[in-house]
Amino acid sequence: MSLSVAVVGGLHAEARRAAVERLLADVRGSVVLHHDLATAAAGTVVRTVRDREGVRSTDETPLVNDCACCALREDLVPELRRLADDGTTRLAIVELWDSVEPKAMAEVVTAGGLTVTGVITAVDPALVLPYLGNGDDLAEAGLGAAATDRRTVADTFARQLEYAPVLALADSPEADDEDRELLAQLHPTARQVPIGHGGLAGAPAPARAATASSLLAAAALGGFDVEAAAAAQHPACALLPAEADNHGVSTLVWNRRRPFHPERLYAALEDLTCAAARSRGRFWLADKPDVLLHWDAAGGALCVESAGPWLAALPDAAWEMVPPVRRAAAALDWHPEHGDCGNHLVFTSPGLDRDGLEHLLESCLLTDTEYAAGRDAWKRLPPAFDALLEV
């Protein structure tokens, strides 16, 4: 029997545990592996392996480089290989600890020669907005994976949510139409699978439970492409949300083929970052015209980083080293003068001030006179983002 591996993660611990229990109950020959990082401060990580009959084993793994996630990486693949060699396990369910991100673990498992057949993030719809608005450091919330972990609750939750192609939704009586609409706009391509009865209204209770079970099991075993998932998160070719406005929630998609003035954009960062519960995309800065910059904001905090050169800045010979999906994305959006250079930012939030946000963004672009001065003049503009980019 070949081993399938399903990664189940999410900061919403109760929803995550409910999804795991449903898979364990509904997929025969399944086993759950969970690394508890709460003991990391004491220098160890506790690994538990269990099946539907109960706990098979509990062991402690020492920290690696004072990093709990490093210990998880070192321990997970050998344990999965042991299950694969045993030949009796059909599905290994890797239940991630709260703040561990599924992207890293799916890539670790695949690099270890094992097959990831599903990645699922469990979500309580009523908690989406509170978690997206939580700018606390994970360490302050007791969720840090290492002493040096500087991620926030908001940005970690956003990445967990947006990476997974399947969202397991908890039955949440507190959730309203706005909560569900926010979730749908944040990740419109995700398949949503209910893990409570609320998502299958209209059918008898046993039928609702059976349908949810079969959908979740199919999601765990249906197949997963690690390379495609990584490409979908890269700012150059990410599948970003589309325009939407429903149930009080809006998504603004803003595209422009003119670079930002570095000082004006920098001065507006706080207002832009706080304008939406979530914003992301790519942008073009006049003083760094050859660099594709990544915009990633949640919880009132913004991360800006270089994602390498625009394809338009590369010599033709270098294009062969660029992944095909990146070349295809650039070709679909190629401008005769600027190539793939441009701004593509997406803002999603309840109560979004679309007009005010568009006006602020427009005011940060180069003026007609500044634009006409050309690239050499652009590069001499004050480098307001150097400190932020750690240049």
N, C-alpha and C positions, 0 to 999 in steps of 0.2 A: 504494500500500500504506500503510494507516494504521499509525502507530507505537504499539506497546504498550510500557509501561515496567514492569519488575519491579524492586522494591527488595529486595536481599538483604543482610542485616546480621548482626551477632553478634560478640561478643568472642572466641568460639572460632574463631580464624583458620583453622585447618586444616579444620574442618568447613565454614566459610563458603566457602573456596576450592574445596573438593570439590563443594559445591552449585553454585557458579558454573560450574565446568568441566563438570558434567553438563548444565546448561542450555545452555551454549554448544555442546556436542556434539550435543544432541538437538533443539534448535529451529533449524530452517533460517532463515537470514536474521537471526541474532542477533548482537549486538555487546555487549561488556562495557566499561563506563566505570568507572574506579577512580581516586579521588583519594587519594594517599598523603600523609597529614598528618605523617609522621615527619620530614619536612624543614622543618616549620613554624618550628623554632628558627632556621633560617637565613633565614627571611623569605619562603619560597615553599612552594607546594603543587604536587606533581607529578601531572599528569593523564595517564593512559594509556588509550588506546582500542585494543581488539583484537577480532578475530573468530577463527573456528576455524582460520584460516590463519596467524595470528600477530599481532604488534603492528602496528597501522595508524599510530599516532602517539603521541608522547610530548611533552608541553609543560609548561612551568612557569607557574603563576599566582601573582601576588603576593598576600601576605596583605591582608586588608581589616580595618582597625581592630585589627590585631594578633590577629585571630581566624581560625584555620584553617577552622573551620566556616562562617564568613561568606564566606571565599574560595570554598569549595565551593558555597555557595548562589549566589553571583554567577556562577560559571562553569558550573554544571551545566545550568541551563535553556537557555542559548544553545547549548550543545553538543548537547543533546537536540533542540532545534529544527532544528539543522543536519542531524542524522540524519533527522528527520521530513521535511524539505524534499527531501532526497536521494531519498527514495522507495524505496530498496532494502533498508531495514532493517525487519524484521518486529518484532523484540523488542530493546529496549535494556535490558540488565541493569545496573542501578546497584549495583555492589559497594561497599558502604560500608566506610570504614576502621573499625578495631576499635571505638572508643568512640562513633562517630556513631550517633545513635538514629534508627530508621526512621520514627518519627512525624514528626519535623521535616522529613525529606527527602521523605516522601510528600506532605506538605502543601505544600512548596515546589514540587514537580513539578506538582501539581494546580493551584496558584495560577498557574503559568506557562502554563496552557492545555493541558497535556498529559494523557494518560490513564494513570493507574496501574492496571494490571490484576492486580498481585499484590504482596504483601509477605511475605517469608519471612525467618525468623530461623533460622540454622543453629546446631545445638547438639550438643555431645558429652555424652551423658547422664552419663558418669562425672565430668564437671567441674561439673555443676549445683550440688551442695552446696558444693564448694570455692569456687566463684565467689560464691555467695550468702553465704558466710561471710567473704568478703574485704572488710574495711572500709577498706582502703588507699585514699587519694586516687588518682585516675587519674594525676595528675601524678607521684606517687611511683613509679608503675608504668610511667612513660614513655608513657602513653596519653592525656594531657590534650589537648584540642582547642584550648586557649587558655591563656595564662599565668594567667588568673583562673578556670580550670576547677576547681570545688570538688566535683565529683561523685565518688562512690566507685565502685570496681569492682562492689560488690554492688548498689547501687541502679541503676546503669546497666545491668547485666546483667538485673536484674529487669524493667526497663521494656522492654528489647529483646525479652525473652521474652514478656511479657504483651501487647504491642501486636500482634504478628503473628498472623494467623489460621492460618498454616501454619508448622510447625516441621520443618526438614529435619534428620533425625537421622543423625549419623555412625555408622558401624559401629564400636562401641567394645567390644572384648573385656573391658575392665576394668569395664564397667557391670554392675551386678547388679539384682536385682528392686527393691531399695530405691531405687536411683537412678532407675529407670524409673517407679516409683510416685510419687516426689517430683515428677518432671516432669509426670506426668499430673494430680496434684492441684493443682499450681501453675497450670496452664492447661488445665482439663478440656475446654474447648470447642475447643481447637486441633486442626487436622488434622495428624497426624504422618506425615511421608513419609520413608522410609528412603533414604539416599544411599549406603549400603553394602549388602552382601548379607545381613547379620544379621537385618534386619527382615522378610525374606520367606522364612523357613525353610520347608522342605518342598517347594519348587519347584526345578527344575534351575537351575543358576547362570545360564545365559543368560536364562531366563524371569524370574528374580528381578531381574536388572539391567534388563531391558526394562520390567517392571512399574514399578519404581522410577522409571525415566526418564519414562515416560508420566505418572505421577502428579505428578512435579515440574513437568514442562512444563505440565500442566493447571493446576496451582496458580499458575504464573507468568502464565498467560494467562486465568485464569478470571474475573477481575473483582475490584474492591476499592472499597469505599465509605469515603472518607476521613472524612466527617462521622460516619458510624456508628461508625467505629473510635475517633474522638476521644471520642464519647459513652460508649463502652464503658470508657474509662479515667477518666471523670469520677466523683468519689466519690459524687455524688448518684444516679447511675444505672449504676454499673459492674456488669458481670456477674462478681461475685465467686465464688470456688470454694464448693462445697457441702460439707456434713459428709462426712467420709471417714475410714476407719481400715483400712489394709491394708499388708502387708509392712513393718510397723514404722513407717510414716509416717501421721500423723494431720493432719486439718484440723478445727479447732474454729471453728464459726460462733457468734458471741456477739451476740445482739440484746437490747436493753433499752430501755424507754420512760421512763427516769429519767435525768436528767443526772448527770455526774460532779462531785464536789466538786473544785475546781481544785487545792487544796493536796495532798489525798490522792493524786490521780492523778499530779501532778507528782512526788511523793515515790516513786511506784512505777514511774516511767518506765523506769529502767534495768533493773529486773527484767522488766518487760513486754516491753521491746525485745529482751532477750536470751533470752526464753522460747521463741522460734521462729526458724527460719531465715528466714521471711518472714511479715510481717503487714501488713495494709492495710485500709482501709475509711474510715468516717466516724464522727465522734463528737460528742457534745453536752456542752458545758461550762456549768455552772450560772451562772457570772458573765458569760457571753456567750451568753445563751439564744437569740438570734436568728441566730447565726453557725454555719454548717455548717463543721466543721473536718475536714481531711483527715489521715489517719494513714497513713504510708508508711515501713515499717521493713525493713531488710535489712542483713546484715553487722554487727549489733550497733549500728547507728546509726539514729536516728529523725528523719524530717522531718515537722514539723507545720506546716500552713499553712491559711489561710482559703480556703474555696472559695465565698465569697459568702454571702448570706442563705439560710436555710431558706425554702421557698415559703410556709410558714405565717406568716412574718414580713412578707410582701409584701402590699400592697393588691391588691384584685382586678384593678384596671386594669393593674397591672404584669405580670400573668400572660401577657398577649399577647406580651410581649417574651421570654418563657422558651421555649427550644426544646421542641417537642412531646414529644421522648423524655424530657425531664426532667419534664414535667407528667405523662406516663403513668407513669413510675416512682414519682412521689409518690402518684398516685392508687391504685396497687396496694398501697401501704403506709401509707395515710392513717389516722391515729388521730383519733377524734372530739374529743379534748381537745387533743392536741399537734400535730396535722397530720402533717407529715413529719419532725418533730424526733425524734431518737433516736440510739441507738448501734448500728452494724452493723460489727463488727470480725471479721476472719478471720485465724487463725493456722495456719500450715502448717509442719510440721517432722518429721523423724525423732525418735522418742523424746519426743514432746510430753507434758508433764505436764498433762493436760487438767483434772484435778480441782484441782490447785494453781493453775493459770492462772485458772480460773473463780472460785475463791475470792478471788484477788487482785483481779480485776476487780470483783467484787461489793463488796468492801470499799472501793472507791474511789467508789461511787455515793453520792448524798445519802442520809442516813438518813431514816426516816419523819418525824421531827420537822423536819429541815432541808427536806425536800420540802414538807411542809405549810405552811411559812412563806411560800411563794409567790415569784413572780418578782422582786418588788421586793427581797426579802431575799436572794435568790440573787445579784443583781447587786452586792450589797455585800460578797460574799465576797472574800477576798484574791485579786488577779489574778495568780496564780502563773505563768501562761503568757505574760504580756505580753512578757517578754524573748525568749522562744522565737518568738513571733509577730511580733517587731519592731514592736510597737505604739508 
